Amino acid sequence: LGIEVVFTPFRCPQANAVAERMVGTFRQQCLDHVVVINARHLKRLLHEYVEHYNHARPHRTLDLRAPMPGPRLLRLPNGGRVISRPILGGLHHEYEWEAA
């Protein structure tokens, strides 16, 4: 998952504020709505959420763009339909054009 353990100074809660924010976001948008069965299940949820967070979820500080967005179609393809892809068992959804 690309997660690196970094030790912060003792009694310095602001030293790792970015990581704390990410943990809070993951908890609010995922873990508060899912019953985690075991460590393997948690790892799968975290991996899927990180993919969604980085590639599809809009971020306010980036003018509602994703940090690493995928390719986007600029116009509607002939006869194209928008399809929904469930994320985290349907907790979130991503939308894309259906392949012709």
Jmol script that loads the backbone (N, CA, C; Angstrom):
load data "model"
ATOM      1  N   LEU A   1       0.809  -1.204   0.000  1.00  0.00           N
ATOM      2  CA  LEU A   1       0.000   0.000   0.000  1.00  0.00           C
ATOM      3  C   LEU A   1       0.845   1.258   0.000  1.00  0.00           C
ATOM      4  N   GLY A   2       2.133   1.138   0.155  1.00  0.00           N
ATOM      5  CA  GLY A   2       2.985   2.314   0.172  1.00  0.00           C
ATOM      6  C   GLY A   2       2.952   3.056   1.489  1.00  0.00           C
ATOM      7  N   ILE A   3       2.600   2.367   2.567  1.00  0.00           N
ATOM      8  CA  ILE A   3       2.524   2.995   3.885  1.00  0.00           C
ATOM      9  C   ILE A   3       3.862   2.808   4.585  1.00  0.00           C
ATOM     10  N   GLU A   4       4.394   3.884   5.116  1.00  0.00           N
ATOM     11  CA  GLU A   4       5.685   3.852   5.794  1.00  0.00           C
ATOM     12  C   GLU A   4       5.488   4.251   7.250  1.00  0.00           C
ATOM     13  N   VAL A   5       6.075   3.490   8.168  1.00  0.00           N
ATOM     14  CA  VAL A   5       5.993   3.799   9.591  1.00  0.00           C
ATOM     15  C   VAL A   5       6.999   4.902   9.906  1.00  0.00           C
ATOM     16  N   VAL A   6       6.509   5.982  10.510  1.00  0.00           N
ATOM     17  CA  VAL A   6       7.361   7.099  10.910  1.00  0.00           C
ATOM     18  C   VAL A   6       7.055   7.392  12.372  1.00  0.00           C
ATOM     19  N   PHE A   7       8.076   7.385  13.211  1.00  0.00           N
ATOM     20  CA  PHE A   7       7.886   7.657  14.625  1.00  0.00           C
ATOM     21  C   PHE A   7       7.904   9.162  14.864  1.00  0.00           C
ATOM     22  N   THR A   8       6.923   9.645  15.618  1.00  0.00           N
ATOM     23  CA  THR A   8       6.817  11.073  15.908  1.00  0.00           C
ATOM     24  C   THR A   8       7.342  11.346  17.318  1.00  0.00           C
ATOM     25  N   PRO A   9       7.714  12.587  17.599  1.00  0.00           N
ATOM     26  CA  PRO A   9       8.213  12.924  18.933  1.00  0.00           C
ATOM     27  C   PRO A   9       7.148  12.687  20.009  1.00  0.00           C
ATOM     28  N   PHE A  10       7.588  12.348  21.189  1.00  0.00           N
ATOM     29  CA  PHE A  10       6.716  12.099  22.326  1.00  0.00           C
ATOM     30  C   PHE A  10       5.949  13.367  22.704  1.00  0.00           C
ATOM     31  N   ARG A  11       4.655  13.235  22.936  1.00  0.00           N
ATOM     32  CA  ARG A  11       3.759  14.328  23.340  1.00  0.00           C
ATOM     33  C   ARG A  11       3.728  15.484  22.343  1.00  0.00           C
ATOM     34  N   CYS A  12       3.745  15.176  21.061  1.00  0.00           N
ATOM     35  CA  CYS A  12       3.644  16.185  19.997  1.00  0.00           C
ATOM     36  C   CYS A  12       2.553  15.760  19.020  1.00  0.00           C
ATOM     37  N   PRO A  13       1.287  15.943  19.390  1.00  0.00           N
ATOM     38  CA  PRO A  13       0.205  15.451  18.535  1.00  0.00           C
ATOM     39  C   PRO A  13       0.145  16.108  17.162  1.00  0.00           C
ATOM     40  N   GLN A  14       0.669  17.332  17.025  1.00  0.00           N
ATOM     41  CA  GLN A  14       0.624  18.007  15.730  1.00  0.00           C
ATOM     42  C   GLN A  14       1.741  17.569  14.786  1.00  0.00           C
ATOM     43  N   ALA A  15       2.678  16.762  15.271  1.00  0.00           N
ATOM     44  CA  ALA A  15       3.813  16.359  14.453  1.00  0.00           C
ATOM     45  C   ALA A  15       3.401  15.475  13.280  1.00  0.00           C
ATOM     46  N   ASN A  16       2.279  14.817  13.389  1.00  0.00           N
ATOM     47  CA  ASN A  16       1.851  13.920  12.319  1.00  0.00           C
ATOM     48  C   ASN A  16       0.395  14.203  11.944  1.00  0.00           C
ATOM     49  N   ALA A  17       0.060  15.464  11.775  1.00  0.00           N
ATOM     50  CA  ALA A  17      -1.325  15.872  11.536  1.00  0.00           C
ATOM     51  C   ALA A  17      -1.889  15.330  10.231  1.00  0.00           C
ATOM     52  N   VAL A  18      -1.073  15.215   9.189  1.00  0.00           N
ATOM     53  CA  VAL A  18      -1.565  14.717   7.898  1.00  0.00           C
ATOM     54  C   VAL A  18      -2.009  13.271   8.029  1.00  0.00           C
ATOM     55  N   ALA A  19      -1.207  12.451   8.702  1.00  0.00           N
ATOM     56  CA  ALA A  19      -1.576  11.046   8.895  1.00  0.00           C
ATOM     57  C   ALA A  19      -2.831  10.934   9.755  1.00  0.00           C
ATOM     58  N   GLU A  20      -2.924  11.745  10.787  1.00  0.00           N
ATOM     59  CA  GLU A  20      -4.110  11.721  11.643  1.00  0.00           C
ATOM     60  C   GLU A  20      -5.358  12.105  10.855  1.00  0.00           C
ATOM     61  N   ARG A  21      -5.240  13.073   9.967  1.00  0.00           N
ATOM     62  CA  ARG A  21      -6.373  13.486   9.135  1.00  0.00           C
ATOM     63  C   ARG A  21      -6.805  12.351   8.215  1.00  0.00           C
ATOM     64  N   MET A  22      -5.836  11.650   7.628  1.00  0.00           N
ATOM     65  CA  MET A  22      -6.162  10.541   6.730  1.00  0.00           C
ATOM     66  C   MET A  22      -6.852   9.411   7.486  1.00  0.00           C
ATOM     67  N   VAL A  23      -6.370   9.113   8.686  1.00  0.00           N
ATOM     68  CA  VAL A  23      -7.002   8.075   9.505  1.00  0.00           C
ATOM     69  C   VAL A  23      -8.434   8.479   9.834  1.00  0.00           C
ATOM     70  N   GLY A  24      -8.643   9.743  10.193  1.00  0.00           N
ATOM     71  CA  GLY A  24      -9.993  10.219  10.496  1.00  0.00           C
ATOM     72  C   GLY A  24     -10.914  10.157   9.294  1.00  0.00           C
ATOM     73  N   THR A  25     -10.414  10.533   8.125  1.00  0.00           N
ATOM     74  CA  THR A  25     -11.214  10.474   6.899  1.00  0.00           C
ATOM     75  C   THR A  25     -11.579   9.039   6.569  1.00  0.00           C
ATOM     76  N   PHE A  26     -10.608   8.127   6.659  1.00  0.00           N
ATOM     77  CA  PHE A  26     -10.866   6.706   6.385  1.00  0.00           C
ATOM     78  C   PHE A  26     -11.897   6.154   7.365  1.00  0.00           C
ATOM     79  N   ARG A  27     -11.789   6.551   8.618  1.00  0.00           N
ATOM     80  CA  ARG A  27     -12.743   6.072   9.619  1.00  0.00           C
ATOM     81  C   ARG A  27     -14.153   6.601   9.319  1.00  0.00           C
ATOM     82  N   GLN A  28     -14.280   7.905   9.038  1.00  0.00           N
ATOM     83  CA  GLN A  28     -15.595   8.506   8.803  1.00  0.00           C
ATOM     84  C   GLN A  28     -16.248   7.999   7.527  1.00  0.00           C
ATOM     85  N   GLN A  29     -15.476   7.862   6.454  1.00  0.00           N
ATOM     86  CA  GLN A  29     -16.062   7.524   5.162  1.00  0.00           C
ATOM     87  C   GLN A  29     -16.114   6.030   4.888  1.00  0.00           C
ATOM     88  N   CYS A  30     -15.457   5.229   5.708  1.00  0.00           N
ATOM     89  CA  CYS A  30     -15.445   3.790   5.448  1.00  0.00           C
ATOM     90  C   CYS A  30     -15.750   2.982   6.709  1.00  0.00           C
ATOM     91  N   LEU A  31     -14.880   3.044   7.698  1.00  0.00           N
ATOM     92  CA  LEU A  31     -14.989   2.151   8.848  1.00  0.00           C
ATOM     93  C   LEU A  31     -16.231   2.375   9.695  1.00  0.00           C
ATOM     94  N   ASP A  32     -16.782   3.577   9.705  1.00  0.00           N
ATOM     95  CA  ASP A  32     -18.013   3.818  10.462  1.00  0.00           C
ATOM     96  C   ASP A  32     -19.215   3.134   9.824  1.00  0.00           C
ATOM     97  N   HIS A  33     -19.059   2.604   8.609  1.00  0.00           N
ATOM     98  CA  HIS A  33     -20.175   2.010   7.878  1.00  0.00           C
ATOM     99  C   HIS A  33     -19.974   0.529   7.570  1.00  0.00           C
ATOM    100  N   VAL A  34     -18.850  -0.039   7.985  1.00  0.00           N
ATOM    101  CA  VAL A  34     -18.497  -1.413   7.638  1.00  0.00           C
ATOM    102  C   VAL A  34     -18.074  -2.151   8.902  1.00  0.00           C
ATOM    103  N   VAL A  35     -18.463  -3.423   9.012  1.00  0.00           N
ATOM    104  CA  VAL A  35     -17.981  -4.273  10.094  1.00  0.00           C
ATOM    105  C   VAL A  35     -16.746  -5.003   9.575  1.00  0.00           C
ATOM    106  N   VAL A  36     -15.605  -4.736  10.184  1.00  0.00           N
ATOM    107  CA  VAL A  36     -14.350  -5.359   9.761  1.00  0.00           C
ATOM    108  C   VAL A  36     -14.248  -6.732  10.415  1.00  0.00           C
ATOM    109  N   ILE A  37     -14.033  -7.750   9.595  1.00  0.00           N
ATOM    110  CA  ILE A  37     -14.021  -9.131  10.073  1.00  0.00           C
ATOM    111  C   ILE A  37     -12.651  -9.536  10.609  1.00  0.00           C
ATOM    112  N   ASN A  38     -11.587  -9.192   9.892  1.00  0.00           N
ATOM    113  CA  ASN A  38     -10.236  -9.573  10.315  1.00  0.00           C
ATOM    114  C   ASN A  38      -9.224  -8.621   9.670  1.00  0.00           C
ATOM    115  N   ALA A  39      -7.946  -8.857   9.939  1.00  0.00           N
ATOM    116  CA  ALA A  39      -6.891  -7.975   9.422  1.00  0.00           C
ATOM    117  C   ALA A  39      -6.835  -8.002   7.899  1.00  0.00           C
ATOM    118  N   ARG A  40      -7.057  -9.155   7.302  1.00  0.00           N
ATOM    119  CA  ARG A  40      -7.046  -9.262   5.834  1.00  0.00           C
ATOM    120  C   ARG A  40      -8.165  -8.425   5.222  1.00  0.00           C
ATOM    121  N   HIS A  41      -9.342  -8.471   5.832  1.00  0.00           N
ATOM    122  CA  HIS A  41     -10.480  -7.680   5.369  1.00  0.00           C
ATOM    123  C   HIS A  41     -10.170  -6.187   5.498  1.00  0.00           C
ATOM    124  N   LEU A  42      -9.581  -5.777   6.619  1.00  0.00           N
ATOM    125  CA  LEU A  42      -9.214  -4.375   6.829  1.00  0.00           C
ATOM    126  C   LEU A  42      -8.208  -3.916   5.780  1.00  0.00           C
ATOM    127  N   LYS A  43      -7.227  -4.762   5.480  1.00  0.00           N
ATOM    128  CA  LYS A  43      -6.216  -4.407   4.480  1.00  0.00           C
ATOM    129  C   LYS A  43      -6.850  -4.241   3.101  1.00  0.00           C
ATOM    130  N   ARG A  44      -7.802  -5.112   2.741  1.00  0.00           N
ATOM    131  CA  ARG A  44      -8.490  -5.001   1.455  1.00  0.00           C
ATOM    132  C   ARG A  44      -9.313  -3.718   1.390  1.00  0.00           C
ATOM    133  N   LEU A  45     -10.025  -3.396   2.485  1.00  0.00           N
ATOM    134  CA  LEU A  45     -10.800  -2.153   2.532  1.00  0.00           C
ATOM    135  C   LEU A  45      -9.889  -0.936   2.391  1.00  0.00           C
ATOM    136  N   LEU A  46      -8.771  -0.948   3.101  1.00  0.00           N
ATOM    137  CA  LEU A  46      -7.840   0.177   3.049  1.00  0.00           C
ATOM    138  C   LEU A  46      -7.266   0.340   1.646  1.00  0.00           C
ATOM    139  N   HIS A  47      -6.877  -0.762   1.018  1.00  0.00           N
ATOM    140  CA  HIS A  47      -6.326  -0.696  -0.337  1.00  0.00           C
ATOM    141  C   HIS A  47      -7.354  -0.118  -1.318  1.00  0.00           C
ATOM    142  N   GLU A  48      -8.597  -0.600  -1.245  1.00  0.00           N
ATOM    143  CA  GLU A  48      -9.636  -0.117  -2.155  1.00  0.00           C
ATOM    144  C   GLU A  48      -9.953   1.352  -1.894  1.00  0.00           C
ATOM    145  N   TYR A  49      -9.977   1.760  -0.613  1.00  0.00           N
ATOM    146  CA  TYR A  49     -10.265   3.149  -0.289  1.00  0.00           C
ATOM    147  C   TYR A  49      -9.138   4.072  -0.759  1.00  0.00           C
ATOM    148  N   VAL A  50      -7.884   3.657  -0.598  1.00  0.00           N
ATOM    149  CA  VAL A  50      -6.754   4.481  -1.044  1.00  0.00           C
ATOM    150  C   VAL A  50      -6.815   4.682  -2.555  1.00  0.00           C
ATOM    151  N   GLU A  51      -7.146   3.634  -3.308  1.00  0.00           N
ATOM    152  CA  GLU A  51      -7.302   3.765  -4.759  1.00  0.00           C
ATOM    153  C   GLU A  51      -8.401   4.778  -5.093  1.00  0.00           C
ATOM    154  N   HIS A  52      -9.550   4.647  -4.425  1.00  0.00           N
ATOM    155  CA  HIS A  52     -10.667   5.572  -4.643  1.00  0.00           C
ATOM    156  C   HIS A  52     -10.267   7.000  -4.246  1.00  0.00           C
ATOM    157  N   TYR A  53      -9.623   7.153  -3.098  1.00  0.00           N
ATOM    158  CA  TYR A  53      -9.232   8.460  -2.569  1.00  0.00           C
ATOM    159  C   TYR A  53      -8.277   9.186  -3.515  1.00  0.00           C
ATOM    160  N   ASN A  54      -7.323   8.456  -4.076  1.00  0.00           N
ATOM    161  CA  ASN A  54      -6.308   9.083  -4.925  1.00  0.00           C
ATOM    162  C   ASN A  54      -6.723   9.251  -6.380  1.00  0.00           C
ATOM    163  N   HIS A  55      -7.605   8.402  -6.893  1.00  0.00           N
ATOM    164  CA  HIS A  55      -7.898   8.411  -8.321  1.00  0.00           C
ATOM    165  C   HIS A  55      -9.294   8.914  -8.688  1.00  0.00           C
ATOM    166  N   ALA A  56     -10.237   8.932  -7.759  1.00  0.00           N
ATOM    167  CA  ALA A  56     -11.601   9.298  -8.137  1.00  0.00           C
ATOM    168  C   ALA A  56     -12.271  10.302  -7.203  1.00  0.00           C
ATOM    169  N   ARG A  57     -11.919  10.330  -5.940  1.00  0.00           N
ATOM    170  CA  ARG A  57     -12.610  11.185  -4.973  1.00  0.00           C
ATOM    171  C   ARG A  57     -12.227  12.649  -5.179  1.00  0.00           C
ATOM    172  N   PRO A  58     -13.224  13.544  -5.282  1.00  0.00           N
ATOM    173  CA  PRO A  58     -12.914  14.967  -5.429  1.00  0.00           C
ATOM    174  C   PRO A  58     -12.350  15.545  -4.125  1.00  0.00           C
ATOM    175  N   HIS A  59     -11.349  16.409  -4.254  1.00  0.00           N
ATOM    176  CA  HIS A  59     -10.712  17.054  -3.105  1.00  0.00           C
ATOM    177  C   HIS A  59     -10.949  18.558  -3.200  1.00  0.00           C
ATOM    178  N   ARG A  60     -11.431  19.154  -2.134  1.00  0.00           N
ATOM    179  CA  ARG A  60     -11.731  20.593  -2.135  1.00  0.00           C
ATOM    180  C   ARG A  60     -10.491  21.437  -2.404  1.00  0.00           C
ATOM    181  N   THR A  61      -9.360  21.050  -1.846  1.00  0.00           N
ATOM    182  CA  THR A  61      -8.145  21.847  -2.030  1.00  0.00           C
ATOM    183  C   THR A  61      -7.585  21.750  -3.446  1.00  0.00           C
ATOM    184  N   LEU A  62      -8.096  20.814  -4.248  1.00  0.00           N
ATOM    185  CA  LEU A  62      -7.647  20.652  -5.640  1.00  0.00           C
ATOM    186  C   LEU A  62      -8.751  21.042  -6.620  1.00  0.00           C
ATOM    187  N   ASP A  63      -9.626  21.966  -6.218  1.00  0.00           N
ATOM    188  CA  ASP A  63     -10.753  22.407  -7.054  1.00  0.00           C
ATOM    189  C   ASP A  63     -11.616  21.234  -7.503  1.00  0.00           C
ATOM    190  N   LEU A  64     -11.916  20.348  -6.553  1.00  0.00           N
ATOM    191  CA  LEU A  64     -12.767  19.168  -6.758  1.00  0.00           C
ATOM    192  C   LEU A  64     -12.209  18.207  -7.810  1.00  0.00           C
ATOM    193  N   ARG A  65     -10.885  18.129  -7.892  1.00  0.00           N
ATOM    194  CA  ARG A  65     -10.230  17.139  -8.750  1.00  0.00           C
ATOM    195  C   ARG A  65      -9.558  16.097  -7.862  1.00  0.00           C
ATOM    196  N   ALA A  66      -9.295  14.938  -8.419  1.00  0.00           N
ATOM    197  CA  ALA A  66      -8.575  13.891  -7.696  1.00  0.00           C
ATOM    198  C   ALA A  66      -7.071  14.144  -7.798  1.00  0.00           C
ATOM    199  N   PRO A  67      -6.283  13.728  -6.794  1.00  0.00           N
ATOM    200  CA  PRO A  67      -4.833  13.934  -6.855  1.00  0.00           C
ATOM    201  C   PRO A  67      -4.179  13.248  -8.052  1.00  0.00           C
ATOM    202  N   MET A  68      -4.628  12.054  -8.406  1.00  0.00           N
ATOM    203  CA  MET A  68      -4.057  11.309  -9.533  1.00  0.00           C
ATOM    204  C   MET A  68      -5.196  10.820 -10.428  1.00  0.00           C
ATOM    205  N   PRO A  69      -5.892  11.732 -11.110  1.00  0.00           N
ATOM    206  CA  PRO A  69      -7.073  11.323 -11.880  1.00  0.00           C
ATOM    207  C   PRO A  69      -6.703  10.453 -13.073  1.00  0.00           C
ATOM    208  N   GLY A  70      -7.635   9.595 -13.435  1.00  0.00           N
ATOM    209  CA  GLY A  70      -7.470   8.775 -14.627  1.00  0.00           C
ATOM    210  C   GLY A  70      -7.877   9.568 -15.856  1.00  0.00           C
ATOM    211  N   PRO A  71      -7.824   8.943 -17.025  1.00  0.00           N
ATOM    212  CA  PRO A  71      -8.219   9.651 -18.249  1.00  0.00           C
ATOM    213  C   PRO A  71      -9.700  10.017 -18.223  1.00  0.00           C
ATOM    214  N   ARG A  72     -10.032  11.171 -18.778  1.00  0.00           N
ATOM    215  CA  ARG A  72     -11.424  11.635 -18.813  1.00  0.00           C
ATOM    216  C   ARG A  72     -11.843  11.845 -20.254  1.00  0.00           C
ATOM    217  N   LEU A  73     -13.076  11.491 -20.552  1.00  0.00           N
ATOM    218  CA  LEU A  73     -13.636  11.772 -21.869  1.00  0.00           C
ATOM    219  C   LEU A  73     -14.217  13.175 -21.851  1.00  0.00           C
ATOM    220  N   LEU A  74     -13.981  13.924 -22.898  1.00  0.00           N
ATOM    221  CA  LEU A  74     -14.459  15.299 -22.936  1.00  0.00           C
ATOM    222  C   LEU A  74     -15.826  15.432 -23.577  1.00  0.00           C
ATOM    223  N   ARG A  75     -16.244  14.449 -24.368  1.00  0.00           N
ATOM    224  CA  ARG A  75     -17.578  14.524 -24.973  1.00  0.00           C
ATOM    225  C   ARG A  75     -18.216  13.146 -24.933  1.00  0.00           C
ATOM    226  N   LEU A  76     -19.511  13.132 -25.011  1.00  0.00           N
ATOM    227  CA  LEU A  76     -20.276  11.892 -24.940  1.00  0.00           C
ATOM    228  C   LEU A  76     -20.048  11.062 -26.191  1.00  0.00           C
ATOM    229  N   PRO A  77     -19.574   9.823 -26.052  1.00  0.00           N
ATOM    230  CA  PRO A  77     -19.403   8.983 -27.235  1.00  0.00           C
ATOM    231  C   PRO A  77     -20.761   8.609 -27.820  1.00  0.00           C
ATOM    232  N   ASN A  78     -20.797   8.320 -29.108  1.00  0.00           N
ATOM    233  CA  ASN A  78     -22.053   7.961 -29.776  1.00  0.00           C
ATOM    234  C   ASN A  78     -22.679   6.745 -29.108  1.00  0.00           C
ATOM    235  N   GLY A  79     -23.894   6.912 -28.640  1.00  0.00           N
ATOM    236  CA  GLY A  79     -24.614   5.812 -28.005  1.00  0.00           C
ATOM    237  C   GLY A  79     -24.014   5.365 -26.684  1.00  0.00           C
ATOM    238  N   GLY A  80     -23.105   6.150 -26.123  1.00  0.00           N
ATOM    239  CA  GLY A  80     -22.454   5.754 -24.876  1.00  0.00           C
ATOM    240  C   GLY A  80     -23.383   5.880 -23.678  1.00  0.00           C
ATOM    241  N   ARG A  81     -23.138   5.037 -22.704  1.00  0.00           N
ATOM    242  CA  ARG A  81     -23.909   5.089 -21.462  1.00  0.00           C
ATOM    243  C   ARG A  81     -22.949   5.265 -20.294  1.00  0.00           C
ATOM    244  N   VAL A  82     -23.431   5.890 -19.257  1.00  0.00           N
ATOM    245  CA  VAL A  82     -22.658   6.027 -18.034  1.00  0.00           C
ATOM    246  C   VAL A  82     -22.975   4.824 -17.161  1.00  0.00           C
ATOM    247  N   ILE A  83     -21.931   4.169 -16.661  1.00  0.00           N
ATOM    248  CA  ILE A  83     -22.145   3.031 -15.774  1.00  0.00           C
ATOM    249  C   ILE A  83     -21.579   3.355 -14.398  1.00  0.00           C
ATOM    250  N   SER A  84     -22.174   2.762 -13.395  1.00  0.00           N
ATOM    251  CA  SER A  84     -21.773   2.964 -12.011  1.00  0.00           C
ATOM    252  C   SER A  84     -20.940   1.763 -11.567  1.00  0.00           C
ATOM    253  N   ARG A  85     -19.829   2.039 -10.881  1.00  0.00           N
ATOM    254  CA  ARG A  85     -18.990   0.971 -10.351  1.00  0.00           C
ATOM    255  C   ARG A  85     -18.960   1.138  -8.836  1.00  0.00           C
ATOM    256  N   PRO A  86     -19.495   0.158  -8.085  1.00  0.00           N
ATOM    257  CA  PRO A  86     -19.511   0.283  -6.632  1.00  0.00           C
ATOM    258  C   PRO A  86     -18.116   0.153  -6.032  1.00  0.00           C
ATOM    259  N   ILE A  87     -17.851   0.954  -5.009  1.00  0.00           N
ATOM    260  CA  ILE A  87     -16.603   0.930  -4.262  1.00  0.00           C
ATOM    261  C   ILE A  87     -16.945   0.588  -2.818  1.00  0.00           C
ATOM    262  N   LEU A  88     -16.142  -0.240  -2.197  1.00  0.00           N
ATOM    263  CA  LEU A  88     -16.340  -0.653  -0.806  1.00  0.00           C
ATOM    264  C   LEU A  88     -17.722  -1.260  -0.611  1.00  0.00           C
ATOM    265  N   GLY A  89     -18.085  -2.175  -1.493  1.00  0.00           N
ATOM    266  CA  GLY A  89     -19.358  -2.874  -1.372  1.00  0.00           C
ATOM    267  C   GLY A  89     -20.567  -1.990  -1.585  1.00  0.00           C
ATOM    268  N   GLY A  90     -20.428  -0.907  -2.323  1.00  0.00           N
ATOM    269  CA  GLY A  90     -21.543  -0.015  -2.603  1.00  0.00           C
ATOM    270  C   GLY A  90     -21.613   1.195  -1.692  1.00  0.00           C
ATOM    271  N   LEU A  91     -20.665   1.340  -0.772  1.00  0.00           N
ATOM    272  CA  LEU A  91     -20.644   2.499   0.118  1.00  0.00           C
ATOM    273  C   LEU A  91     -20.404   3.780  -0.675  1.00  0.00           C
ATOM    274  N   HIS A  92     -19.548   3.703  -1.691  1.00  0.00           N
ATOM    275  CA  HIS A  92     -19.287   4.800  -2.615  1.00  0.00           C
ATOM    276  C   HIS A  92     -19.443   4.268  -4.029  1.00  0.00           C
ATOM    277  N   HIS A  93     -19.559   5.155  -4.999  1.00  0.00           N
ATOM    278  CA  HIS A  93     -19.651   4.756  -6.405  1.00  0.00           C
ATOM    279  C   HIS A  93     -18.763   5.650  -7.256  1.00  0.00           C
ATOM    280  N   GLU A  94     -18.204   5.065  -8.304  1.00  0.00           N
ATOM    281  CA  GLU A  94     -17.473   5.814  -9.317  1.00  0.00           C
ATOM    282  C   GLU A  94     -18.222   5.621 -10.625  1.00  0.00           C
ATOM    283  N   TYR A  95     -18.206   6.635 -11.485  1.00  0.00           N
ATOM    284  CA  TYR A  95     -18.958   6.596 -12.733  1.00  0.00           C
ATOM    285  C   TYR A  95     -18.009   6.754 -13.908  1.00  0.00           C
ATOM    286  N   GLU A  96     -18.284   6.018 -14.974  1.00  0.00           N
ATOM    287  CA  GLU A  96     -17.457   6.101 -16.175  1.00  0.00           C
ATOM    288  C   GLU A  96     -18.292   5.744 -17.391  1.00  0.00           C
ATOM    289  N   TRP A  97     -17.752   6.071 -18.572  1.00  0.00           N
ATOM    290  CA  TRP A  97     -18.440   5.729 -19.810  1.00  0.00           C
ATOM    291  C   TRP A  97     -18.297   4.233 -20.068  1.00  0.00           C
ATOM    292  N   GLU A  98     -19.357   3.629 -20.542  1.00  0.00           N
ATOM    293  CA  GLU A  98     -19.319   2.216 -20.903  1.00  0.00           C
ATOM    294  C   GLU A  98     -18.537   2.062 -22.203  1.00  0.00           C
ATOM    295  N   ALA A  99     -17.716   1.023 -22.295  1.00  0.00           N
ATOM    296  CA  ALA A  99     -16.940   0.776 -23.514  1.00  0.00           C
ATOM    297  C   ALA A  99     -17.876   0.434 -24.665  1.00  0.00           C
ATOM    298  N   ALA A 100     -17.543   0.941 -25.848  1.00  0.00           N
ATOM    299  CA  ALA A 100     -18.395   0.710 -27.024  1.00  0.00           C
ATOM    300  C   ALA A 100     -18.275  -0.710 -27.516  1.00  0.00           C
TER     301      ALA A 100
END
end "model"
wireframe off; spacefill off
backbone 0.3
color backbone group
